[in-house]
Amino acid sequence: MSATMIKEFRLPDLGEGLTESEILSWKVAVGDTVSLNQVIAEVETAKAVVELPSPFAGVIRELHEQPGTIVEVGKPIVSFEVADDAGAPSSGPGTAASSPAVSSPAVSSPAAGQEGEPARRQPNLVGYGAVVESSGRPARRPRNLSPVGEAAQTKPAETKAPVVEPAGTGPVGTRPRSTPPVRKFAKDVGVDLTLVTATGPQGLITREDVQHFLNGGPAHAAAAASEATVPDAALQGTGKRETRTPIKGVRKFTAAAMVQSAFTAPHVTEFLTVDVTPAMELLAKLKGSHEFSGHKLTPLTLVAKAVLIALRRNPALSARWDEAEQEIVTFNYVNLGIAAATPRGLTVPNIKDADSLSLLQLADALTGLTETARAGKTTPADLSGGTISITNIGVFGIDAGTPILNPGEAAILALGAVRNMPWEYQGQVALRQVLTLSLSFDHRLVDGEQGSRFLADVGSILADPGMVLTMV
């Protein structure tokens, strides 16, 4: 009978130096037997929801964190009981070729250096550990965090009881008792644990107790007394005066990025209202054609194609300001970002090399991008590397706005609603289909003439699609 050992798996850096992730759900339970690369958890980084594969084949012995807990990179999240020869392989079958498809920086260093050189990091199946440089000095990493490369640690098999600590600020013995994850959950949702009735063993407050309190269940006597002074009309519906939602995950990242963009790049916004009746007629004709049968075509499809054509004549709008190097980086390709509203907040995934796609390919790429975003399956790779973005505010019935630049990009175009309006047409007033385009750009990279010419080109294509023949 082969010997077994307990090995821990620590939360890896899931891409671009992220320092923490939230455990959304476990796909396994204690006692389950798992195979190498089997999905064991779903976690949310600051950018996307990622499925976490198992680095070992074995039996789940402990889940260190509960769903809803935010965990720092490098902290243990799950323990496995594995055969003493199991673990993340460093060579042979099951390594690079079969590694889980999780976006993380590539690791090409060997597990051990050449003779006379210090050993370098050994790649884990997910994430990577700290590098030992040739000078013998280890690379910097966050304080108190063990490298993920040390995820496999041998220790005797044991049953670990949850740490129960007081949860308050009063003297020990008078404070309510709870576990760290429950205290974290209560803090995130704005609940004072002294107001919660404990139902756990020996007066322990459980997560269910906190949730029951949020749902208007029995509270501490002090809470009942304070609520008695509030008029009944003010408490109708939810039974509470306010609701607090934790700022985390995608929403937290987006908020920080928008603040940075708004106060770093000098924004300028220009507006152009266009008679797009010819473009809408073309759209209807394409929808009825055999070639586009079964493919989704929308006004956004035509606007996206118009943007890609206009960028060929106005490359300044596909650029980035490199503050560190004091250079303007002009992109010779277009990764077209499309703002998407999702249940977890606004994301801007992008279509790689969109300028090389035909109209049909672009239509399919837009459909796939939005469906993936709404399902919460957008990967960090899909969210990085954008060069210019479009936000479709017209789907909400909005005509115009002043969009904030996606960080690192020179411009963003807002597409308004297409409306039937009285409009001057061939010297008379006629009912036409009209929309407003709103272009925000970084005035460090794009001057007024460049921005205006780009916006005019997009408008010209939508007002008369035949104008494309003069631009390509």
N, C-alpha and C positions, 0 to 999 in steps of 0.2 A: 504493500500500500504506500503510495507516494506521500511525502510530507507536504504540508500546506503552510502558508504564511499569510499574514495580513498586509496588504499594500494600500496606501492612500493615493488618491488622485486629487491633485490640487487644481483649482480653477486657473485655466491658462489665459494668457493675453490673446483675445480672439481677433486682434487686428488693430494696427495703427496706434499702439501704445495705450490702449484703453486700460484703466486702472481698476474697474469694478464692473460687475454684471449682476443682474437680478435673476434668481432662480424662479422661473415661471411655473414649471411643473416637472415632476419626476415621471418618467416613463417606466420606471422599475420600482420594486419594493424590496424591503429586507427579506432575504431568503431566495430571491430570484436568481436563476442561473443565466448569465449573459455571455454572449460571444464577442470576440474582438470586433470593434467598429459598430456594434449595435448601439442605436440611439438610446441613451439613458436619461437625458434631460433636455428641456427646452429652456434656454436662457435668453435674456434680453440685455443687449449692450446699449450703449448710448446711441447706437445707429440702427440696429436691426435685431430681429429675433433669430437665434441660431440654434440648430440642433446639435447637441453635444454627444459625440460618439464615445464608446467605452475604450480605454486604452488597454484593457485586460480582458481575458476570458476567465471567468470564475463565478463566484457566488457573492451577491451583495450582502455585506455584513452590517453596514451602518450608513445612513444618510445623515450627514453632519448638519445640513441646512434645510429649513422648511421652505416650501414655495412662498414667494413674496419677500424673501430675505435678499438684501443686497450684500454681495460678497466681494471682498477685495481679491484681486488677482494674487494667486499664490497661496490662498487659504484652502485647507482640505475641505472637500465637499462630499466625498464618498469613499468608503473603504471596501476593498474586495478581499475575499479569501481565494487565493490562487495557488496552484502547484508551485513548488519552490523553484521550478525552472521557467515559470511564466513571467510575462512582463512585456513592456513595449520593446520590440526587437529593434536592434540597431543595424542589422544587415540581413540580406537574404529576402525570401518571399515574405510579403506582409508588411513591408516598410513603405518606401516611397510610392510604389505602384498601387498599394491598397490602403493608403492613408485616408482618413475620413476627409470629406470635402468641406473643411472648415477654413474660412479665410484667415490665414495667419502668415506672418513673414516666413519665407522659405529658409530652411536650415540646410546648409550643405557641408558643415564642418564634420570631420570624422569624430567618433567617440573618443579617440585617443590620438594625440599628435605623433609626429615622427619621433624617432629616437632622439632624446635630448631636448625635446620640446614639451611644454606642459600640455596636459590633456585638455581638449576643447569640449564644448557642450555636446551632449548626445541628444539628438532630436527625439521629442516625445511625439506620439501620434497626433496630439492636439497641443498647439502652443509650443513654447520652447523655453529653455532655461537660460541662465546667465552665461556669458562667454568668458572664458579665462583667456585673456590676451597673451600674446607671445612674450610680453614683458613679465608675465607672471602675476600681473595685477588684475583681479577680477573686475568685470564691467560693473558699473553702478546699477543698483536696483533699489526699489523702495525699501525703506527701513523696516526691519522686522518681518519682511516677506521672504520666505524661502523660495528659491527658483523652482519653476515648474519642472525643470529638468530633473529635480530631485523628487518627483511625484511618487516614485516607487520607493517606499521606505519599509524596511522589514521590522516588525514588532510582534510580540506575542499576541495571539488572539485573545480578546477580552471583550466583555460587555461594558459599554460606556453609558453611564446614567446621565441624563440631562443635567446641566448645571442650573441650579435654582438659586436665584439671588433676589434680595429685596428690590422693590421697584418704586422708589420714591426718594424723597429728600429728608424725611423725618428720621428719628432714631431707629436703629435696628430693633426689630421686635414689634414695632408699631406700623411698619410699612407693609403693603400688600406684597405677596410673594409671587414670582413669575419667572419664566425662563427668558434668557436674552432675546430669542426670536420674538417672543410675545411682547416684550417691552419695546422692541424695535417696531413691531407692527402697530402697537398702540401709539407710539410717537409719530409714526407716519400718518396715521389717520386722525391725530389730534385728540386722543382720549387720555384723560387723567385716570390712571389706574386706581387711585384712591376712591374713585366713584363707581368702580366696577364690583359687582358681587361675584365672589369666587365660588366655583363649583368643583374644582379639582381636588385631589387628595391633599389632606392636611392644609386646606385653605389656599391651594395653588390657583392662581388666575390663569385660565387657558385662553387660547386664541378664540375659541368659540364663545367664551365669556365676553371678550372684547367685541366680537361681532354682534352678539346678542344685545350688548349695550348700544351699539351703533344703530341697531334696528328698533330701538325704543323699548328694550326690555327693562327689567328691574335694575335700579341703580342704587348706589350708596345713599344712605339717609340724607346726607348733606346735599346731594344732587336733587333729591326729591323736594327738600325744603326750599332750595333756591328756585326751582321751577314753579313752585306753588305761587310765587309772586308775579309770574309772567302771565299776561292775559291769554285765555284759551285760544283766541283767534290767531295769535301770533305763532302758535304751535301746531296749527292744523296741518295735516298732510304728513310730514316726516316726523313730527314730534320733537324737532330740535331747531334751534335758531339759525344754524349755519352748517355748511358741509365743507370739509377740508379734503383736498385731493393732493397726495404727495407729488412733488415735482421731481420726476425721475425718468430714466430711460430716454426714449426718443424725444419726448417733450422737453426734458431738461437740456439735452444736447442742442435741440433746435433753438431754444430760447437763448442759450449762451452764444450760439453762432450768429443769430440775428442781431444781438446787442453788439457783438464784435464787428459785424459788417456795417451796421448803421453808424457806429462811432469811429470807424477806421477809414472806410472808403467814402469820399465826398459824392453823395448821390445827386444825380440830376434826372428828372423825369420829364419826358415829352409825350404829347398825346396827338393822335391822328385818327380822325373819323373818316371811314371809307365806305363807299357804296360797293358792297361785295356781291351784288346780285349776279354778275357773271360767274363769280367763283361758286356761288351756291347752285347755279344752273349746271355748271360743270360737275359739281359733286353729285347732283341728282342723276346726271347722265352716266357717270362712272358707276354709281350704285346699280344701275340697270344693265350694265355691260356684262358680258360673259366672263371677261378676264377678272373682274372684281367680285364676282358672285361668291358669297360665303365669307367675304372679308369685310371687316368693320371700317367704314369710312365716316369721318366726322369733320366739322370745320377745323378742329385742331390738327387733323392730318394735313390739310392744305396749308394752314398757317405754318406748321412745322417745316413743310417742304419749301415754302416761301422764305422762311428764315435761313434755311441752309443755302439756298441760291443767293440770297442777299449777302451772306457772309463771304462769298467768293469775291464780291466787289468791295467789301468793307471788312477786311481781316482784323482791323483794330478792335472790333467788338468780340473777338475770340482771343483773349489775351489774359495775362495774369501779372500782377505787380509783385515782384520779388523784393521785399524790403531788405532782407539780409544781404543779398548780392547787389542791391541797387540796380536791378535790371527789369526791363519789360520783356516778358516771355510771351511771344506770339505763337499760337498753336496752328500747326498746319493740318489739323484734323478737327473734327467736331464731335465731342461727346455731349449729346443734347439732353439736358436735364428737363424733366417734366415734374412739376410740383404735384404731389398726390396727397389728398387728405385720407388718413387712415385712422382706425380706432385708437392707435397709440400716438397720434399726432401727425404733423406735417412732415413728409419726407420728400426728397428730390432725387429719385433714382435717375440714372441717365442711360441713354442708348449709345453704346460705344460705336465710334466711327459712323455716325448717322449720315454723314455727308456722302458715304459710298453706297447708300441704299437707294433703290428705286422707290417710287411712290407706293407700290404694292408692298414691298418689304418694310417700308417705314410704317405703313398702316398696321401690319402684323406686329411689328416691334412695339408700337404704342399700345396695342391691345394687350400683349403679353406683359408689358411693364405695369400697366394700371391694375390688371388682375392680380399680379404677384404682390403689388404694394397693398392692395385692399385685403389680401389674405394674410398680410403680415409676414410674408416670406422673403422680402427683399434682403439681399445679402450686403454686408459692408462693402464688398467690391463694387456692387451696383450703385452705391451711394457716393463713391469716391471718383475723382478724376474728371468731373464735369467741366465743360468749357463755356457754356452759355445755357440759360434756362428759359422755359416758358411756363407760365402759370395761367390756367384756364379759369378765370373768375366768372366767365359768362355762364357756366353751368349753374351758378347760384343766382342768376338774374342780375348780376352786377355789370355796369357799363364800363367803368374805368376805375383805376386805383394807382397807388404809388408803391409798387412792389419793392421789397428790400432784396438786394443782391445776395445770391448764394455765395458764401465766403470763398474767395479765390477766383471768382468770375468777374468779367468786366461788364456784363449786361444781363438783364432779364426782361422778357416781354410778357405783359399781361394781355390776355385775349378776353375782350368783353363779350356781352351777349349780342347775338344777331337779332336785330329788331326790324319790323316793318315800319318805315317812317316816310313822311312826305319829304321828297328830295328833288333837287333840280336835276332834270334829265333831258338832254337834247333841247334845252331852251324852255322846257315846261316843268311844272311840278307833277311828280308822279310818286306812286307808292313803291318804295325800293327797300331792299334788305341792306341794313347798315350796321356796322360795328365800329367800336373804338379800340384802338391799339394804344397801350401805355408802355413806353420803353424807359426803364431806369438804367443808368450806366454810371460807371466809375469815372469821374471827371479827371482823374489822374491819367487814365489810359485812353479815354475817348473824349475828344473835344466836341463842341456843339455841331460843327459841320459834319464830322464823321457820324455822330449819332443821328443827325437829321437825315443824312443821305441813306443810311441803313433803313431807318423807319420808312422813308419815302419809297425805297425799293420794295420793301415788304408790302406796303400799301398798293403800289402799282401792280404787283403780281396778282393780288387779290381782286383789285378793281378790273383788271384785264389780264387773265392768265396767259394770253398770247404774248404779253410783254416779255415772257421768259425767253422767247426766241432772240431778243435783243441783248440778253444778259449772259447767256452761256456760250 
